[in-house]
């Protein structure tokens, strides 16, 4: 079916044609390789005219392995190759546990070195083109599958090796570049299920029931899942159990991230790990207990919870048109507004769990009703819109798939301007949940009554239900913060009382902290997460007090140096001025490490994180290619981590992280039953 796209494909208008550059087959006929030059018409006429290029050419290499039953497609650009590098890889394979399923994995990278000053434009065009190609690719393959079935082609014999005498087996297909090249088993053609993105990479062999969840549990708490989606959930949960022991979110939470990334495990895992580290660093689990909104928010923030919609989702009402966004930002700052929005999202998740128990079916998202009456140009105040965009970014990254429906009513003429500014920052899946009503269109059939029961429609929208959401109004200027009090950073800072510290580690610039121990038999404990890159963690002891110094020489800016500290002087000699207390521990990106060390002597203990590089090679051996590539890859990047440490008297330490205050970093609000180690350790233990 894939080969029918060549040499031309009317189903893909931008694909103008192709030419075979090279074709080969293995001796046993199992592997068939075709390399083509493909001619594309990109939607950027003015840009290409400036560069004096009419069309774009790509080199595509297709490898069909009939023995392994796989198709691998590799493509790279030939046009502008010295300025832009585009690499794309697609893999079709048979699902390891169900031969009637086809797994499809697609990935791409874009590296813009220079492009006549149009780098940003090229990036936007490329992303737009790639996104449309992903959607179109599935439609095209389904089109040709139906065409083949209509022609009566529903069975392709399995490949078998040639006979001993060298003659090819009678069953070896010889149809050339047609659908007969596709190694599908009997009956599979009509029931192929194609999954865009990475659909569950093959895992180690599992027992028959290890990759399944109880059907009643799924129906009661998770909703309908295909076997593929169920398998993805279990595998991601297993990975979390290996790397984040004692901190496993509930299945409902993991499932949100999988759905947000179309069940692409790699992307969902990356997004979820970033979010878990964020929750841990800023103690988001405890925001409902620790956050008390200022009286100003209670009076002027025009939002609140109000019963539920017809589907049982909690209903949140926001009278945005009546809110003085400029006044709130000037009086409270972005941090307080962000903290308040986070508390709303946490409360929303809590209400979803409650409604799931009340209605006996999974309620995993809520509905938001936004009233825009009163929206005008003052709501387009630039700092206010900027704060809104940042809040949207934080919510999108950490609360995916929690918004079930957004009902926007009484949208005025100025709304399209606000929508133009905000919509690019909202995920496409989220935008599809928006329903917008202008004027009084929300009244009557097709309006609110289709989604909200009449008896809970607020009185200010013509309903009979009294709504307790504040009416807002202008915040008095006397309550505005002074210039010294107002936020002056472009990055939203969450509350400063987090027990975790952030640090950057660069090549040649490790991050080090010192702990002074006045008496022996104390216990130094640590808990840190690697957010980016790979680092090596070490613990040293010295009788001399190290001098604090920031690394400045190799850092691009003073801001980058602000979270990097070096203590061990270059003149110090290991074994003389200081000694190693713990063996170096290599910590990979995404891992969570907890450990402890019982001190033997008083003095200064130094915790060190440095960038992980390839091991030094022997003088008689050449460096390995993998090591060289690894060193090149990390040389221009910095590693990031968050960490917490504490010193306890040995009598107070029980060898379990649950006995430390640092266990407050655990995702208790997201976790079901968590377990903790009961073994006393004198060195780091890694949660893998």
NORBEL-V34074 format. One record per helix or strand of 2 or more residues. SS is the DSSP state (~ for helix, > for strand). FROM is the first residue (numbers start at 1). TO is the last residue. Records with the same first field share a line. If there is no record, write none. Layout:
SS=FROM-TO + FROM-TO
This chain:
~=2-5 + 45-50 + 119-150 + 179-181 + 189-191 + 215-222 + 227-243 + 251-260 + 265-282 + 284-290 + 295-300 + 320-322 + 325-332 + 334-359 + 377-380 + 382-398 + 415-425 + 428-431 + 448-450 + 454-456 + 459-461 + 477-479 + 558-561 + 625-635 + 650-652 + 657-659 + 661-665
>=15-25 + 31-40 + 56-65 + 70-77 + 84-94 + 102-112 + 303-308 + 314-318 + 366-371 + 403-411 + 434-438 + 501-506 + 511-517 + 522-532 + 535-542 + 549-550 + 565-566 + 578-587 + 592-598 + 603-611 + 639-649 + 685-687
